[in-house]
Amino acid sequence: MSEEVASFLFGALASSSASRYLREVERFEEESGVDWRAFEEEEELDVAVAVFGVGLFRQNSSRGGASRLAKLVSSLVKLRPGWSLPRSAKVIRAWEKRVPPSVATPVTENQIIAVVSFLRAQGLCRIPYLLVLCFEGYLRCDEGCGALARHFVFSAGGESVVLAIFDPKTDTWGRQAVRISSPAGVEAARRLVELALADGRIIGETHETVLFFLRWGLEAVGVPHVEDFNIHSLRHGGVCNAYLQGASVRDMVLVGRWRTLEALLHYLQSGGLVLYQLSSQGPGVHERVASAGGSLLRSLQ
């Protein structure tokens, strides 16, 4: 199915996200040998999808499998207006109850300072600046990796920067924008723009590569269990840090672009804040923080 059709059916999602949803319909057909179009009764399709979902769970009981099934059901409901596939929905709920969601361990400000200091000592430049940009702007890593130099607009005095985001995860407001006013975030943006590639990209890496360097840096400064950190650790850590420093919830919602206050509160209350406060710094973190002058801005200089 074309990206245009996908975008029409899933108007609240970015076109790339909509295409991933519909891709699950194609995978369902490939793996089950069933053509969803052949079903004229909701109950028949519902049973087929529910059985497929149980099979998925037996093959791979991770939350990723539940997410696959949820995308499939959402897509089929869009393609068959008026159908709800209740049995399949029950399979998803049962799956989610059996496998609680994992919470990304948020990085602390001191950890980011230490990692940036370490990576810059290894001769890296763009990756450390991107880590700071995502942390300070509560960005999804894909948004940072996909940014072009021309998407940044600096204020006249240079004390803030606005980043335009043209393919956000949630497209409810169309194109989105993030205003970053922290000195470290503005400095990271300025340096990324100065180092932009010939085609205008601020970095020529995928989020998988960025995650590799984040974990490498954390491990190098002695932070344990680096496998608990994922690509959301930067966004999660940035907003937790802002909350602990007294930022208003309204400002955090605006910068992070959560669609509801409840979504942000879930971020803060899903165990992330406790993990943020209690997470082990690692034996090399304090040394790196001290050598970087004790601030995120100084670690970039």
N, C-alpha and C positions, 0 to 999 in steps of 0.2 A: 504494500500500500504506500502511496506517495507521501512525502513529508507534508505536502499541502493539505491532503486529506487528514493526516494525523493532527496537524495544527488546528484544523477546523473542529474535529471531534473533541479535542482536549484544549479548548480555548484558554483555560487557566494555566496551562503549562507552556514552557518554552518548547519550540518545535522539536528540538533534539530530545527532550524528555518524552514528548508525545510519541515520537518514533520508537523509543525504547519500549513504551507500553505496548504498542502494536506489534513489536517484534516478538513479544511473548505469545501472541496469537499464532504467528508463524511457527514458533518453536513447539507450541501445543500440537499443531497439525503434523509437524515433522516427527515428533517423538511418540505421539499416540496413534498416528495413522488415521485420524478422524478429521473430517471437514466440517467445521462448525456451521457452514451454510446449509448442510444437509438436514439439520434439525428444524422441524417445523413446530415442535412443542417445547416450551420452556423446560418442563420437567426432564425431558430426555437429555437435553444439553446440560442441564444442571447436574444430573447423575453422572454423565460422562466426565465433566470437569471435576466433580468431587472425587471420583475414583482416580482420576489423573493426579489430583492433589495429594491423596493418600499415598499414591505411589511415589510422588516427589519426596514426601516426608520420609519414607522408608529409605530412599536413596541418599537424602541429604537433609538432616533435620535442623540445619542452621536457620537463623532468621532470614538469611538471603533467599532460601527456598520459599519461605512464607511470603516474602516480598514479590518473588516471581509470580506466585499464585494470585496474589492481590492485584498485580498489574494485569494478569490475564483476565480475571473476573471483571475488573473495571473496564477493560477494553471491550469485552463481549457485551456488557450491559450497555455501553455506548453504541455498539453495532446493532443491538437488538433493543430498541427503545421500548420501554414498558416491562422488560424482563428484569428480575432481580437476582436470580440464581441463589436462593436461600441456603440450599444444602452446601454449596461451594463456600458461601460466606461463613457457615458454621465450621467447616474444615479449617478455614483461615483463623478463626477465633480460637479454636481448640489448639491449633499449632502454636499460636502466639502465647497461650497460657502455659503450654508445656515448655516453651523456650523463651525465657524472659529476655527483653532487649539488653544488649550490651551498651554500656555508656562509655563513650570515648573519654579517656583520661585527659583532662585539660592541662595544657602546659602553663606553668607559672611564669611570671615576668622574669624572675631570676633565672629560670631555665632557658628562656628565650635569649636573655643577655649572654649567658654562658655559651649557648649553642652558636649564636651569631659570632661571638668572639672566636670560638674554635674554628668555625668554617672559614672566617676571613683569614685566620692564620694559615689555613690550608691553601690559600690563594683564590678562594671562591668569592664572587662579588654579588652577582644577580640573585642567587638563591638566598643568601642571608637577608638581602633587602626585601625580597618577596615574603619571607617568613615574618618580618616585622610589619610589612604592609597588611598582610592577612590578619595578624594578631591585633594590630591597632584599629583596623577598619572592620573587624568581625566579618571578614570576607570568606566565602567559600573558595577553596583553593582553585577550582576551575575558573572562577571569576577573575582571580589574579593572573593565572596563566594565560587567559584569553584576552587580557587587556592590551591595548595599543597605546603608544605614547600620546597620540592625539586625543585619547579619551580622558586625559587628565587636564583639569583647568585649575590653575593656581590663583589664589586671591592676589589683589594688587600688592599687598604688603608681604605676601609669601607666608602668612601665618596659618593658612589652611589650604586644602586642595579638595576638589570634587572629582570623583571618578564616575564616569558614565558607564553603565553596564547594559550591554545590548542583548544579551541572551541569558537573563537570570533564570534560576531554577523555577521560580514562580513568576509567571508573566501577568499577574493580575493587574498590575499598574502599567503594563507595557514596559518601555525602557525605564530602568531604575538608576538612581544616583546615590552615591555615598559621599558624605562630607567628613573628611578626616582633619582634625585640628590639633592632635597631639604632636609635639615637636618631633618625636621619633618617627611617627607615621608620615609626616610631611617630608622629612629628610629622606626616608626610604623611597617615597614616591619620586622626589626630585632626582635621586641618583638612578633610579630605574629608567626614568625618562632620558636622562643623559646617556645611559648605556644602551638605549634601545637598539635593536637589530635593524638591519637595512630595510626589512619589510615593515617596520614599525612596531613589531612585537616587543614587549618589555622583557620577555624571557622566552627562550626557545625550548622549554621543557614541559612535560606533562605533570599532572598532580602525583602520579606514581613516583616519578623521579624526585619531586619535592619531598614526598613522604620518606623516601629512602634517605635523603640527606638530613631530614629532621631526626629520624631515628638514629642515624649514624652519629650525629652531633650529641644527642642525648646520651647515647651509650658511651661516647668518648669522655663525657664529663661525669660519668659514674651514676647516671640515673638508672635504677633497676627497672626491669619489666618493660622495656621499650616497645614490645609487641602490643602493649595495651594502648599505645598512642596511635591514632589514625589521622587521616587528613582533616577531620573535624576538630582535632585537638587545638588547632590555632584559633578558629572561630570561637570555640567553647571557652578556651582559656582567656581570650581577649575580653569577652563579655563578663566572665567571672572576675577578672582583674578589675575591670571598670566598676563592677558592682561593689567589690570590697573597698574601692577607693571613693565610693560615694556618688557615682554617676547616677543621674535620675533614670528611672525606668523608662520614662517617655523618650529620653534621648537614646537609650539603648535600643528601644524598639525601632526608632527612626533610622538609626545608623545600620542596625542589623537587618532591617526590613522584614522583621517577623510580621506576619499578617494579623496576628492577634496578640494581645497581652498574655493570654494563656500559653501561647507557644513559647514566649520568652521565659515565663515563670517555670514551665516544664524544663527548659534548658538549665535554669538555675537550681531547681529543686530535685532533679533526677539523680542526685548523688554527685553531680559534678562539682558543686561548690564545696562539699565536704572533701572530695578527692583533691580539689585544688588547695585547700588549706592544709591537708595532712600529707600530701604527696612528698615522698622522699626527694630531697634536693640532689643527693648524690655527692660524693666526697670532693669532686672537682668543680662543683657549681660555685661555691663561695669564692674559691680561688680565682675563677674566671671572672666572676662579678667584680671582685676587687680590682683585678687587672684592667677591667674595662671601665673603671671609674665609677662603678656602682649605678649606672643608669643605662637605659636602652639607647638613648640618643648618643651617648659617648661611645657605646659599642660599635656604632656605625662610622665613627670618625677616625 
